[in-house]
Amino acid sequence: MWVADMDFEAAPAILRALKKRVDHGVFGYQHVPDCYFEAVRSWFERRHHWTGITPENTIPTIGVVPAVAAVLRAMARPGDKVLMHTPAYNCFFRCLDNAGCRLVESPLICRNAHYEIDWKDMEQKLPGCKALLLCNPHNPTGRIWTRDELSRLAEMCRREHVFVIADEIHCEFAFPGQEYTPFATIAQDDYFCVCTSPSKAFNIAGLQCGNIYCANEQAQAAIRQAVDANEVGNINCLAVYSLMAAYNESEQWITELMQLVYGNWCFIREFIRENNLPLSLTEMEGTYLAWVALPEGTLSAGFCEALAKEQHVLFNPSDMYGTEGFIRINMATSREMLAEAMQRMKNYLANH
Ligand SMILES: Cc1ncc(COP(=O)(O)O)c(C=O)c1O
């Protein structure tokens, strides 16, 4: 119930495309064809009303973490400050560290089990930062930043000349009635980039594929150079064909899967309520990662370790994401598996 991939087979169209590509039998170096960029453009335009993606402003990479790492190297120097909301996706800490950047944390505020940006804190900390590493939708709190929130962020960054790196890998996972707003559709200038990938939504993370959108010419040149220098631009042939099958042929599949994920979130909520468990489920707007507060004073790592040892179920402890007292539950699994995991957590809580 931990690392963020799903228990489901990839969409049938992806499996078909992969089988066809494998049957071809020749696996030489892959040229990224125009139809790849067309698939990305068409998907974001159709599904998210984001226009303006072109082959010229899109840089393919072997994944979003490699993309973020390369962008950091392109847009910041060792010693530069980079702001990030915390809790944060664990690999972000490593990316910043490896780039030699100084982390400036702006902790999100949790009010009534719902996370918000601390605007005052950001106002104070943003000046002097080189970049903002934004996660939209946000792993692990499940927030999908609203148009207003993103506009306010964009305005602050524009004023302080802070480059925005928006990681939008979770963009397909909006709960019913919620909507993901691409940062690119509200930004007031072009001093930003957006990293996307079909990998989370279509469960093809192991095929390693991501794209960096950047329209600012100077920033784009620097990013291309960093992608090159870090050797993270040569995507493999299976990734190319799976992205096209995902974006061109699998929209219905992801729409249905999202309903299943939302159903699982509702199930966790009901399970906690019905069993009167001393847990608090965060009010989320999306992603397939439930963020659950543990009983007051519980250390997340100890809790997860004991649960794994005694009940053989593994959740992610929140200290990985830079905060204490929570666990992250991967909900992208069958209802049976989720029910079993929750039952085991209930057993554990009853015995301690
Ligand atoms: C916010 C975020 N970015 C990036 C990744 C991983 O991206 P990739 O596997 O393409 O490197 C994840 C995986 O959980 C994630 O949550």
The ligand as a Gaussian input file, in Angstrom:
#p B3LYP/6-31G(d) Opt

LIG

0 1
 C        5.031000      14.417000      -7.576000
 C        5.754000      13.301000      -8.260000
 N        6.644000      13.576000      -9.208000
 C        7.321000      12.590000      -9.855000
 C        7.115000      11.270000      -9.539000
 C        7.885000      10.189000     -10.234000
 O        8.109000      10.497000     -11.571000
 P        8.971000       9.547000     -12.506000
 O        8.703000       8.133000     -12.133000
 O        8.496000       9.899000     -13.887000
 O       10.396000       9.945000     -12.311000
 C        6.175000      10.943000      -8.551000
 C        5.965000       9.533000      -8.170000
 O        5.351000       9.221000      -7.197000
 C        5.491000      11.981000      -7.893000
 O        4.583000      11.725000      -6.937000

